[in-house]
Amino acid sequence: MVKMVVLLVRKESLSYEEFLTYWEEEHVPLVEALPGVERYVTSHPTDPAKSAYDGVAEVYFEDMETLGAAFESEAGEALLADAEAFSDQEAGEVLYMSEETRFTTE
């Protein structure tokens, strides 16, 4: 399992609330349309005014080949274009990670 972690910074023209609304209502459905996507997790800062990032998105795939194919697809191209509508692409960061669960509590 691999994941793409995106550290999001909103466009200056958007308030934090506008950013969240767009992300949740417009962008998330595009993520769901990616071929091969297995899981999508979003995280929001508890105090946005003090945070370097306005949100974190984690997109999970079986492997890097599946991730690459997803973003080369028509759905992936649409997703990347849409990201520019609400986030500052130069200020954010993208990390590609493998994830290993060490323990869970129930």
Secondary structure as UniProt FT lines:
FT   STRAND          2..8
FT   TURN            12..13
FT   HELIX           16..22
FT   HELIX           23..27
FT   HELIX           28..32
FT   TURN            35..36
FT   STRAND          39..43
FT   HELIX           48..50
FT   STRAND          55..61
FT   HELIX           64..72
FT   HELIX           74..86
FT   TURN            89..91
FT   STRAND          93..98
//
